[in-house]
Amino acid sequence: MALNQALSGINAAEDQLNVISNNIANAGTVGFKGSTAQFAEVYAQTGLNLSSVAVGSGADMTGVEQQFSQGDLETTNGSLDLAISGNGFFVVNNGSGNQYTRDGAFQENANGYVVSSDGSYLQVYPPNAAGGFNTSTLTDLQLNTAQSAATPTSAITVDSNLPAGSTPPADTPLNPSDANSYNASSGFTVYDSQGNAHSATVYYVNTGSNTWTANLYIDGQSAGSQTLTFNSNGTLETPANGTLSFTPVQPTNGATFPATMTMNFSNTTQFGSAYSVGTINQNGYAAGTLQNVEIGTSGIVTAIYSNNQTVQLGQIAVANFTNEQGLQQVDNNNWVATQSSGIPILGTASTGQFGDVEQGQLETSNTSDTTAQLVNMIQAQQNYEANSQMLGTVSSLDQALFSAVDRS
């Protein structure tokens, strides 16, 4: 029996060394979770009242338990390098079903999809047309690398101050090339339907006490003239809603302007101070190319374009399990759900039981500090040597016994 016990001890130590060896080999694997070997005594069934003198039959490895403790987060500054700080797994789909991983080293494939190192697609909740995200379904995350479409200018907001006490200009009528035919002017840029930029200027002409005309010109062509009237307090009186309509001349480059372009002067004043340009904002913009992808701690993926426009592409799905130890590990540092783990609990980062998504960081292996693994390796080696010595002792005793029998 002692021979079998020693052999089982050697086999157990070898199994433990294999587990430790795998932990050390993956010390540099992103999102790797180390394992520990679990052992139990092998105990033969005994007859009635014999258990007090029965001896165990050795040791056997009963399983390999994964340790899901958090690894350190390492900054990479890669826009598609992601880590989860806290609980949860990224959800990826390899075409055969969903898998779960802590390895956030994602990249963009040739078709613009965000994939893991083995080509599995990162899963997100798609955006709703009305805003927010549809958390009842999952879809592959695809970066919208096409240009952001241009939007023509249709509305302009002007916050300026026209000087009270102004008098009508010396020259009439208004002539943009004659500075003596208007009191003040402000220039800005507007965009046509193709995103082409056009030079626009609003000329202010005082026409009497508290009365002005606003004259819009685009590329030197008049878009119309409208009246502004202020009360005795210097605030706008007419138009009552502050909005004037202009009719731009259509460009000759094949693009168009909206038939009507509005200008809102609600915050324009007539005070005693000098003319102040203030701010002029308009809602048009040129076409833009994808410049960057921004991912917040809640997992919302936002595309940022060169025209300062943003588009939300989805919200990264995260999963958790009632029993993480029940997950089945597969290739490429992924896990799949089993009956033992329970069905995945899907949610969003930064809520409830789920941790935060950290962009530009990767979770290192939780065995990256190999000191503890080396200590375990020394202990396993000592167990192996002790059982080997026991095997040698048993062999020597057997030889002595056989020699004694031969002499008799």
MOPEWO-V119344 format. One record per residue. N is the residue number from 1. RES is the residue in one small letter. D_FIRST is the distance of its C-alpha to the first C-alpha in whole Angstrom. Layout:
BEGIN
n = [N & N]
res = [RES & RES]
d_first = [D_FIRST & D_FIRST]
END
This chain:
BEGIN
n = [1 & 2 & 3 & 4 & 5 & 6 & 7 & 8 & 9 & 10 & 11 & 12 & 13 & 14 & 15 & 16 & 17 & 18 & 19 & 20 & 21 & 22 & 23 & 24 & 25 & 26 & 27 & 28 & 29 & 30 & 31 & 32 & 33 & 34 & 35 & 36 & 37 & 38 & 39 & 40 & 41 & 42 & 43 & 44 & 45 & 46 & 47 & 48 & 49 & 50 & 51 & 52 & 53 & 54 & 55 & 56 & 57 & 58 & 59 & 60 & 61 & 62 & 63 & 64 & 65 & 66 & 67 & 68 & 69 & 70 & 71 & 72 & 73 & 74 & 75 & 76 & 77 & 78 & 79 & 80 & 81 & 82 & 83 & 84 & 85 & 86 & 87 & 88 & 89 & 90 & 91 & 92 & 93 & 94 & 95 & 96 & 97 & 98 & 99 & 100 & 101 & 102 & 103 & 104 & 105 & 106 & 107 & 108 & 109 & 110 & 111 & 112 & 113 & 114 & 115 & 116 & 117 & 118 & 119 & 120 & 121 & 122 & 123 & 124 & 125 & 126 & 127 & 128 & 129 & 130 & 131 & 132 & 133 & 134 & 135 & 136 & 137 & 138 & 139 & 140 & 141 & 142 & 143 & 144 & 145 & 146 & 147 & 148 & 149 & 150 & 151 & 152 & 153 & 154 & 155 & 156 & 157 & 158 & 159 & 160 & 161 & 162 & 163 & 164 & 165 & 166 & 167 & 168 & 169 & 170 & 171 & 172 & 173 & 174 & 175 & 176 & 177 & 178 & 179 & 180 & 181 & 182 & 183 & 184 & 185 & 186 & 187 & 188 & 189 & 190 & 191 & 192 & 193 & 194 & 195 & 196 & 197 & 198 & 199 & 200 & 201 & 202 & 203 & 204 & 205 & 206 & 207 & 208 & 209 & 210 & 211 & 212 & 213 & 214 & 215 & 216 & 217 & 218 & 219 & 220 & 221 & 222 & 223 & 224 & 225 & 226 & 227 & 228 & 229 & 230 & 231 & 232 & 233 & 234 & 235 & 236 & 237 & 238 & 239 & 240 & 241 & 242 & 243 & 244 & 245 & 246 & 247 & 248 & 249 & 250 & 251 & 252 & 253 & 254 & 255 & 256 & 257 & 258 & 259 & 260 & 261 & 262 & 263 & 264 & 265 & 266 & 267 & 268 & 269 & 270 & 271 & 272 & 273 & 274 & 275 & 276 & 277 & 278 & 279 & 280 & 281 & 282 & 283 & 284 & 285 & 286 & 287 & 288 & 289 & 290 & 291 & 292 & 293 & 294 & 295 & 296 & 297 & 298 & 299 & 300 & 301 & 302 & 303 & 304 & 305 & 306 & 307 & 308 & 309 & 310 & 311 & 312 & 313 & 314 & 315 & 316 & 317 & 318 & 319 & 320 & 321 & 322 & 323 & 324 & 325 & 326 & 327 & 328 & 329 & 330 & 331 & 332 & 333 & 334 & 335 & 336 & 337 & 338 & 339 & 340 & 341 & 342 & 343 & 344 & 345 & 346 & 347 & 348 & 349 & 350 & 351 & 352 & 353 & 354 & 355 & 356 & 357 & 358 & 359 & 360 & 361 & 362 & 363 & 364 & 365 & 366 & 367 & 368 & 369 & 370 & 371 & 372 & 373 & 374 & 375 & 376 & 377 & 378 & 379 & 380 & 381 & 382 & 383 & 384 & 385 & 386 & 387 & 388 & 389 & 390 & 391 & 392 & 393 & 394 & 395 & 396 & 397 & 398 & 399 & 400 & 401 & 402 & 403 & 404 & 405 & 406 & 407 & 408]
res = [m & a & l & n & q & a & l & s & g & i & n & a & a & e & d & q & l & n & v & i & s & n & n & i & a & n & a & g & t & v & g & f & k & g & s & t & a & q & f & a & e & v & y & a & q & t & g & l & n & l & s & s & v & a & v & g & s & g & a & d & m & t & g & v & e & q & q & f & s & q & g & d & l & e & t & t & n & g & s & l & d & l & a & i & s & g & n & g & f & f & v & v & n & n & g & s & g & n & q & y & t & r & d & g & a & f & q & e & n & a & n & g & y & v & v & s & s & d & g & s & y & l & q & v & y & p & p & n & a & a & g & g & f & n & t & s & t & l & t & d & l & q & l & n & t & a & q & s & a & a & t & p & t & s & a & i & t & v & d & s & n & l & p & a & g & s & t & p & p & a & d & t & p & l & n & p & s & d & a & n & s & y & n & a & s & s & g & f & t & v & y & d & s & q & g & n & a & h & s & a & t & v & y & y & v & n & t & g & s & n & t & w & t & a & n & l & y & i & d & g & q & s & a & g & s & q & t & l & t & f & n & s & n & g & t & l & e & t & p & a & n & g & t & l & s & f & t & p & v & q & p & t & n & g & a & t & f & p & a & t & m & t & m & n & f & s & n & t & t & q & f & g & s & a & y & s & v & g & t & i & n & q & n & g & y & a & a & g & t & l & q & n & v & e & i & g & t & s & g & i & v & t & a & i & y & s & n & n & q & t & v & q & l & g & q & i & a & v & a & n & f & t & n & e & q & g & l & q & q & v & d & n & n & n & w & v & a & t & q & s & s & g & i & p & i & l & g & t & a & s & t & g & q & f & g & d & v & e & q & g & q & l & e & t & s & n & t & s & d & t & t & a & q & l & v & n & m & i & q & a & q & q & n & y & e & a & n & s & q & m & l & g & t & v & s & s & l & d & q & a & l & f & s & a & v & d & r & s]
d_first = [0 & 4 & 5 & 5 & 6 & 9 & 10 & 11 & 12 & 14 & 15 & 17 & 18 & 20 & 21 & 23 & 24 & 26 & 27 & 29 & 30 & 32 & 33 & 35 & 36 & 38 & 39 & 43 & 43 & 45 & 44 & 40 & 38 & 34 & 31 & 28 & 24 & 23 & 19 & 17 & 14 & 12 & 12 & 11 & 14 & 15 & 17 & 21 & 21 & 17 & 16 & 17 & 14 & 12 & 9 & 9 & 7 & 9 & 13 & 15 & 19 & 21 & 24 & 27 & 29 & 33 & 35 & 39 & 40 & 44 & 44 & 47 & 50 & 52 & 55 & 57 & 60 & 59 & 61 & 58 & 55 & 54 & 52 & 51 & 51 & 49 & 47 & 48 & 47 & 50 & 50 & 50 & 51 & 50 & 52 & 49 & 49 & 48 & 46 & 45 & 45 & 46 & 47 & 51 & 52 & 54 & 57 & 60 & 60 & 63 & 64 & 64 & 61 & 58 & 55 & 51 & 50 & 49 & 52 & 51 & 54 & 54 & 55 & 58 & 60 & 64 & 67 & 69 & 73 & 74 & 72 & 68 & 65 & 64 & 61 & 60 & 59 & 58 & 59 & 59 & 60 & 63 & 65 & 69 & 70 & 73 & 76 & 77 & 80 & 84 & 86 & 89 & 91 & 92 & 93 & 94 & 94 & 96 & 96 & 99 & 102 & 106 & 108 & 111 & 114 & 114 & 117 & 117 & 117 & 120 & 120 & 119 & 118 & 114 & 113 & 110 & 111 & 114 & 112 & 116 & 115 & 112 & 111 & 107 & 104 & 101 & 99 & 95 & 93 & 93 & 91 & 92 & 90 & 88 & 87 & 90 & 92 & 95 & 97 & 99 & 101 & 103 & 106 & 108 & 111 & 113 & 116 & 117 & 116 & 113 & 112 & 111 & 110 & 106 & 107 & 104 & 104 & 101 & 101 & 105 & 106 & 107 & 104 & 107 & 108 & 108 & 109 & 107 & 109 & 108 & 110 & 111 & 108 & 107 & 104 & 104 & 106 & 107 & 105 & 103 & 100 & 100 & 99 & 102 & 101 & 102 & 103 & 101 & 103 & 100 & 99 & 100 & 96 & 95 & 93 & 95 & 95 & 95 & 98 & 99 & 97 & 97 & 98 & 97 & 99 & 98 & 97 & 100 & 103 & 106 & 106 & 109 & 106 & 106 & 105 & 101 & 99 & 96 & 93 & 93 & 90 & 90 & 87 & 88 & 85 & 85 & 82 & 79 & 76 & 72 & 72 & 68 & 66 & 65 & 62 & 62 & 59 & 60 & 59 & 63 & 64 & 67 & 69 & 72 & 75 & 77 & 80 & 78 & 77 & 74 & 72 & 69 & 66 & 63 & 61 & 57 & 55 & 52 & 49 & 46 & 43 & 42 & 39 & 38 & 35 & 35 & 37 & 36 & 36 & 38 & 40 & 42 & 41 & 42 & 40 & 41 & 41 & 39 & 39 & 36 & 39 & 42 & 45 & 47 & 49 & 52 & 55 & 56 & 56 & 57 & 57 & 55 & 51 & 52 & 52 & 55 & 55 & 56 & 58 & 58 & 54 & 51 & 48 & 45 & 42 & 40 & 38 & 41 & 40 & 37 & 37 & 34 & 32 & 32 & 31 & 28 & 27 & 27 & 24 & 22 & 23 & 22 & 19 & 18 & 19 & 17 & 13 & 15 & 15 & 12 & 11 & 14 & 13 & 10 & 12 & 15 & 13 & 12 & 16 & 17 & 15 & 17 & 20 & 20 & 20 & 22 & 25 & 25]
END
